[in-house]
Amino acid sequence: MLFGITVIICFLSSALLKKTKFIGFLALMVFAFLAGDANPSTTLDYQVYMNHYNLLGWETSPFEKGYTLLSSAVSHAGYTYAQFRMFFAVLALLILFMGLCLFTDKIALFAGLYGCTVFFNDATQIRNLMMISLVVLGAGLLAKEKYVFKILGVAALLLSTQFHDLGFVFAVIIIPLSFLNMESIQRLYKYWIIGLYLLGAVFAFSSNVSIVQLFATLLTKFSSRSNSAENVLTNFGRGNSLSTIIMMWMTLFLLSILITELARACLRTNVDREKVKILYIGSAISMVVAFFIVLAPDYSRISRNAFVFVLILLCVTLEQKTIVFLTKQNLARLLLLVGVITLTTYINIQIWGPSFAESLPYLAQLKK
């Protein structure tokens, strides 16, 4: 009930009010409560996190150093895993809120869309929640003009890698590309898409063993997680079904059109071009999954994380529109938006299997 009411209030306030930071903040805190108060018996990954939390000091943690240090500090202070999880979720969503405020005033709209799409994935994979929150904050700081903010932005992006290895994907793409102008990035984007789809097609019908081994070697050198390389070799190189690959390719193709349309709409207004550029880069990272999805379904989470940037870009675009006329072109855009949101949500539920789908009503606390 709490989740449903929160989402409804988010959408209603977004339609009636121009600035919804406070309502959006409250909504994100509701989401933090739902993620932190998750039921151990109905939430995937909960038992794994709790078991390793209870073994801190008795084993070498299998998680990244940032997560391990933070959990160790809370554990040594005498708090249980349930208390740590609540603290961790609140902290992550506070960081996300700060990052969102650097981009848009329509925080409630973002919260409503995020809650209905990929939030429950992050509520389950709690380290990922902290990682993408730090990435958004870092990206927002990089969009600022002053170099002190850009330095802090780089630091936040690098810090994200200490909570989840996928932070590296965002750090190594966003940081260097942030120094290019928007026109150069738009030109590169065309080749980026073509190259990734070609690579994906090649490896979909051939061996990907060498690529997986290369990723494992790189993680051995740079990751703060002790078993990252082993994890890649055993879990992230098992391939994928052709139907899942094709479905993801179709979704990414539609997503690419949506990203381009949103960026163009923003650039025709007086929105800060640096903001648009950073959001465009963050959104475009989803396209790497055109290749990675061939290796394993788990890589879909890259696209899921990049989808957060798509939602922010959408909020920034709508922030500039006071009246939207129902023309054929706008209707087509609306259908494209609904299609992308629906497909993205469906894929991110379906790809994690029936157990995750069954956990959703419990995560939303619609079932006890």
C-alpha positions as CSV (number, residue, x, y, z in Angstrom):
1,M,0.0,0.0,0.0
2,L,2.8,2.4,1.0
3,F,4.6,1.8,-2.3
4,G,1.5,2.3,-4.4
5,I,0.4,5.5,-2.7
6,T,4.0,6.9,-3.0
7,V,4.1,6.3,-6.7
8,I,0.7,7.8,-7.3
9,I,1.6,10.9,-5.3
10,C,4.8,11.2,-7.3
11,F,3.0,11.2,-10.7
12,L,0.2,13.5,-9.5
13,S,2.6,16.1,-8.0
14,S,4.7,15.9,-11.2
15,A,1.7,16.8,-13.3
16,L,0.6,19.6,-11.1
17,L,3.8,21.1,-9.8
18,K,6.9,22.4,-11.5
19,K,9.4,21.7,-8.7
20,T,9.0,18.5,-6.7
21,K,12.3,18.1,-4.9
22,F,10.8,17.7,-1.4
23,I,8.1,15.2,-2.5
24,G,10.7,13.3,-4.5
25,F,13.0,13.2,-1.5
26,L,10.2,11.7,0.6
27,A,9.5,9.1,-2.1
28,L,13.2,8.1,-2.2
29,M,13.2,7.7,1.5
30,V,10.1,5.4,1.2
31,F,12.1,3.4,-1.3
32,A,15.1,3.3,1.1
33,F,12.8,1.9,3.8
34,L,11.4,-0.8,1.5
35,A,15.0,-1.8,0.4
36,G,16.3,-1.7,4.0
37,D,13.3,-3.5,5.6
38,A,13.2,-6.3,3.0
39,N,12.1,-9.7,4.2
40,P,15.1,-12.1,4.5
41,S,13.0,-15.1,3.5
42,T,11.5,-13.6,0.3
43,T,14.4,-11.4,-1.0
44,L,17.0,-12.8,-3.3
45,D,20.6,-12.2,-2.1
46,Y,19.5,-11.1,1.4
47,Q,20.8,-14.3,3.0
48,V,24.1,-14.2,1.1
49,Y,24.7,-10.6,2.3
50,M,23.7,-11.4,5.8
51,N,25.8,-14.5,6.1
52,H,28.9,-12.6,5.0
53,Y,28.1,-9.7,7.3
54,N,27.9,-12.1,10.2
55,L,31.3,-13.7,9.2
56,L,33.2,-10.4,9.0
57,G,36.5,-10.8,10.8
58,W,36.3,-14.6,10.3
59,E,36.7,-14.7,6.5
60,T,38.1,-12.8,3.6
61,S,35.2,-10.8,2.4
62,P,34.2,-11.7,-1.2
63,F,32.9,-8.1,-1.8
64,E,34.6,-4.9,-2.8
65,K,36.7,-3.0,-0.3
66,G,34.4,0.0,0.0
67,Y,31.4,-2.2,0.9
68,T,33.5,-4.4,3.2
69,L,35.0,-1.4,5.1
70,L,31.6,0.2,5.6
71,S,30.0,-3.0,6.7
72,S,32.9,-3.8,9.0
73,A,32.7,-0.4,10.7
74,V,28.9,-0.8,11.3
75,S,29.4,-4.4,12.5
76,H,32.1,-3.4,15.0
77,A,29.8,-0.8,16.4
78,G,27.4,-3.6,17.3
79,Y,24.7,-3.3,14.8
80,T,22.9,-6.3,13.1
81,Y,22.8,-6.8,9.4
82,A,19.2,-5.7,9.3
83,Q,20.2,-2.4,10.9
84,F,23.2,-2.0,8.5
85,R,21.0,-2.7,5.5
86,M,18.6,0.0,6.5
87,F,21.5,2.5,7.1
88,F,23.1,1.5,3.8
89,A,19.8,1.9,1.8
90,V,19.1,5.3,3.3
91,L,22.7,6.5,2.6
92,A,22.6,5.3,-1.0
93,L,19.3,7.0,-1.8
94,L,20.4,10.2,0.0
95,I,23.4,10.2,-2.4
96,L,21.2,9.5,-5.3
97,F,18.9,12.4,-4.3
98,M,21.9,14.8,-4.2
99,G,23.0,13.6,-7.6
100,L,19.5,14.1,-9.0
101,C,19.3,17.6,-7.7
102,L,22.4,18.5,-9.8
103,F,20.3,17.7,-12.9
104,T,16.6,18.3,-12.4
105,D,13.9,19.7,-10.1
106,K,11.5,17.0,-11.2
107,I,12.7,14.5,-8.5
108,A,9.1,13.2,-7.9
109,L,8.7,12.2,-11.6
110,F,12.0,10.4,-11.5
111,A,11.1,8.6,-8.3
112,G,7.8,7.5,-9.7
113,L,9.4,6.2,-12.9
114,Y,12.3,4.6,-11.1
115,G,10.0,2.9,-8.6
116,C,7.9,1.4,-11.4
117,T,10.8,0.2,-13.4
118,V,14.2,-0.8,-12.0
119,F,14.1,0.1,-8.3
120,F,13.3,-3.4,-7.1
121,N,16.4,-4.8,-8.9
122,D,18.5,-2.3,-6.9
123,A,16.6,-3.1,-3.7
124,T,17.6,-6.7,-4.2
125,Q,21.2,-6.1,-5.4
126,I,22.0,-3.6,-2.7
127,R,25.6,-3.0,-3.6
128,N,24.5,-2.0,-7.1
129,L,22.2,0.6,-5.5
130,M,25.1,2.4,-3.8
131,M,27.2,2.1,-7.0
132,I,24.7,3.7,-9.3
133,S,23.9,6.4,-6.7
134,L,27.6,7.4,-6.6
135,V,27.8,7.3,-10.4
136,V,24.8,9.7,-10.7
137,L,26.4,12.0,-8.1
138,G,29.8,11.9,-9.9
139,A,28.2,12.5,-13.2
140,G,26.3,15.5,-11.9
141,L,29.5,17.0,-10.4
142,L,31.3,16.5,-13.7
143,A,28.6,18.6,-15.4
144,K,29.7,21.6,-13.3
145,E,32.0,24.2,-14.8
146,K,34.5,24.6,-11.9
147,Y,37.3,22.1,-11.8
148,V,37.0,21.5,-8.1
149,F,33.5,19.9,-8.8
150,K,35.0,17.9,-11.7
151,I,37.7,16.5,-9.4
152,L,35.0,15.6,-6.8
153,G,33.0,14.0,-9.7
154,V,35.9,11.8,-10.7
155,A,36.4,10.8,-7.1
156,A,32.8,9.8,-6.7
157,L,32.9,7.7,-9.9
158,L,36.1,6.0,-8.7
159,L,34.5,5.4,-5.3
160,S,31.5,3.7,-7.0
161,T,33.9,0.9,-8.1
162,Q,34.6,0.1,-4.5
163,F,31.0,-1.0,-4.0
164,H,30.4,-2.8,-7.3
165,D,32.8,-3.7,-10.1
166,L,30.3,-2.4,-12.7
167,G,31.2,1.1,-11.6
168,F,34.4,0.6,-13.7
169,V,32.2,0.6,-16.9
170,F,30.8,4.0,-16.0
171,A,34.0,5.5,-14.8
172,V,36.1,4.5,-17.8
173,I,33.5,5.8,-20.2
174,I,32.1,8.9,-18.5
175,I,35.3,10.4,-17.3
176,P,37.3,10.6,-20.6
177,L,34.2,11.4,-22.8
178,S,33.2,14.3,-20.5
179,F,36.1,16.3,-21.9
180,L,34.7,16.1,-25.5
181,N,32.1,18.4,-26.8
182,M,28.5,17.3,-27.6
183,E,29.0,17.4,-31.3
184,S,32.0,15.0,-31.2
185,I,30.1,12.6,-28.9
186,Q,27.1,12.5,-31.2
187,R,29.3,11.7,-34.2
188,L,31.1,8.9,-32.2
189,Y,27.8,7.5,-31.1
190,K,26.8,6.3,-34.5
191,Y,30.1,4.3,-34.8
192,W,29.7,3.1,-31.2
193,I,26.4,1.5,-31.9
194,I,27.4,-0.1,-35.2
195,G,30.6,-1.5,-33.7
196,L,28.8,-3.0,-30.6
197,Y,26.1,-4.6,-32.7
198,L,28.7,-6.1,-35.1
199,L,30.8,-7.4,-32.2
200,G,27.7,-8.8,-30.6
201,A,26.6,-10.6,-33.8
202,V,30.1,-12.1,-34.3
203,F,30.4,-13.5,-30.8
204,A,26.8,-14.6,-30.7
205,F,27.7,-17.2,-33.3
206,S,31.3,-18.0,-32.2
207,S,33.4,-18.6,-29.0
208,N,33.6,-15.9,-26.4
209,V,36.1,-17.6,-24.2
210,S,39.0,-15.3,-25.0
211,I,37.0,-12.2,-24.3
212,V,35.8,-13.5,-20.9
213,Q,39.4,-14.4,-20.0
214,L,40.5,-10.9,-20.9
215,F,37.9,-9.3,-18.6
216,A,38.9,-11.7,-15.8
217,T,42.6,-10.6,-16.3
218,L,41.6,-6.9,-16.2
219,L,39.5,-7.3,-13.0
220,T,42.4,-9.2,-11.4
221,K,44.5,-6.0,-11.8
222,F,42.0,-3.3,-10.9
223,S,39.1,-4.7,-8.9
224,S,39.1,-4.5,-5.1
225,R,37.0,-7.7,-4.9
226,S,39.1,-10.7,-4.3
227,N,37.1,-13.2,-6.4
228,S,36.1,-10.9,-9.3
229,A,38.1,-12.8,-11.9
230,E,36.8,-16.2,-10.7
231,N,33.2,-14.8,-10.7
232,V,33.6,-13.6,-14.3
233,L,35.0,-17.0,-15.5
234,T,32.3,-19.0,-13.8
235,N,29.2,-16.9,-13.9
236,F,29.7,-14.1,-16.5
237,G,30.8,-16.2,-19.4
238,R,28.1,-18.8,-19.7
239,G,26.5,-17.4,-22.8
240,N,22.8,-16.6,-23.4
241,S,19.8,-17.8,-25.3
242,L,19.3,-16.4,-28.8
243,S,15.8,-15.2,-27.9
244,T,17.1,-13.2,-25.0
245,I,19.8,-11.7,-27.1
246,I,17.4,-10.7,-29.9
247,M,14.9,-9.2,-27.3
248,M,17.7,-7.2,-25.8
249,W,18.9,-6.0,-29.2
250,M,15.4,-4.8,-30.1
251,T,15.0,-3.0,-26.8
252,L,18.4,-1.3,-27.1
253,F,17.6,-0.2,-30.7
254,L,14.4,1.5,-29.5
255,L,16.3,2.9,-26.5
256,S,18.9,4.4,-28.8
257,I,16.2,6.3,-30.8
258,L,14.6,7.5,-27.5
259,I,18.0,8.8,-26.2
260,T,18.7,10.7,-29.4
261,E,15.2,12.2,-29.4
262,L,15.4,13.4,-25.8
263,A,18.9,14.8,-26.3
264,R,17.8,16.8,-29.4
265,A,14.7,18.1,-27.6
266,C,16.9,19.3,-24.7
267,L,19.5,20.9,-27.0
268,R,16.7,23.0,-28.7
269,T,16.0,24.7,-25.3
270,N,18.2,26.6,-22.9
271,V,19.2,23.6,-20.8
272,D,22.9,23.5,-19.8
273,R,24.6,21.6,-22.6
274,E,27.1,20.1,-20.1
275,K,24.2,18.4,-18.3
276,V,22.7,17.1,-21.5
277,K,26.1,15.8,-22.6
278,I,26.8,13.9,-19.4
279,L,23.3,12.5,-19.4
280,Y,23.6,11.5,-23.0
281,I,26.9,9.7,-22.3
282,G,25.4,7.9,-19.2
283,S,22.4,6.8,-21.2
284,A,24.5,5.7,-24.2
285,I,26.4,3.3,-21.9
286,S,23.4,1.0,-22.1
287,M,24.4,0.2,-25.7
288,V,27.5,-1.8,-24.5
289,V,25.0,-4.5,-23.6
290,A,24.4,-5.1,-27.3
291,F,27.8,-6.9,-27.0
292,F,27.9,-8.0,-23.4
293,I,24.5,-9.7,-23.4
294,V,26.1,-12.4,-25.6
295,L,28.4,-13.3,-22.8
296,A,25.9,-13.7,-20.0
297,P,22.4,-12.4,-19.0
298,D,24.0,-10.8,-15.9
299,Y,25.4,-8.0,-18.0
300,S,21.9,-6.7,-18.6
301,R,22.4,-4.8,-15.3
302,I,24.7,-2.4,-17.2
303,S,21.8,-1.3,-19.3
304,R,19.6,-1.2,-16.2
305,N,22.0,1.2,-14.5
306,A,22.3,3.3,-17.6
307,F,18.5,3.4,-17.7
308,V,18.6,5.6,-14.6
309,F,20.4,8.3,-16.8
310,V,17.6,7.9,-19.4
311,L,15.0,8.6,-16.8
312,I,16.9,11.7,-15.6
313,L,17.2,12.9,-19.2
314,L,13.5,12.4,-19.7
315,C,12.8,14.5,-16.5
316,V,15.2,17.3,-17.8
317,T,13.3,17.2,-21.2
318,L,9.9,17.4,-19.6
319,E,11.1,20.2,-17.3
320,Q,11.2,22.5,-20.3
321,K,7.7,21.7,-21.6
322,T,4.8,23.7,-20.2
323,I,2.2,22.5,-22.8
324,V,2.6,19.4,-24.8
325,F,0.3,19.3,-27.9
326,L,-1.0,16.0,-29.1
327,T,0.4,15.8,-32.6
328,K,1.2,12.6,-34.6
329,Q,4.9,13.2,-33.9
330,N,4.4,13.6,-30.1
331,L,2.1,10.5,-30.1
332,A,4.8,8.5,-31.8
333,R,7.3,9.7,-29.2
334,L,4.9,8.8,-26.4
335,L,4.5,5.3,-27.8
336,L,8.2,4.9,-28.1
337,L,8.7,6.0,-24.5
338,V,6.0,3.7,-23.2
339,G,7.5,0.8,-25.3
340,V,11.0,1.3,-24.0
341,I,9.9,1.6,-20.4
342,T,7.7,-1.5,-20.7
343,L,10.4,-3.6,-22.4
344,T,13.1,-2.5,-20.0
345,T,11.0,-3.3,-17.0
346,Y,10.0,-6.7,-18.4
347,I,13.5,-7.7,-19.4
348,N,14.9,-6.7,-16.0
349,I,12.3,-8.9,-14.3
350,Q,12.3,-11.8,-16.7
351,I,16.1,-12.1,-17.0
352,W,16.5,-12.7,-13.3
353,G,14.0,-15.6,-13.3
354,P,10.7,-16.5,-11.6
355,S,12.2,-16.3,-8.1
356,F,12.9,-12.6,-8.5
357,A,9.4,-11.9,-10.0
358,E,7.8,-13.7,-7.1
359,S,9.8,-11.5,-4.6
360,L,8.4,-8.2,-6.0
361,P,5.1,-8.1,-4.0
362,Y,7.1,-8.8,-0.8
363,L,9.7,-6.1,-1.6
364,A,6.8,-3.6,-2.2
365,Q,5.3,-4.9,1.0
366,L,2.0,-5.7,-0.8
367,K,2.3,-9.2,0.7
368,K,3.5,-10.2,4.1
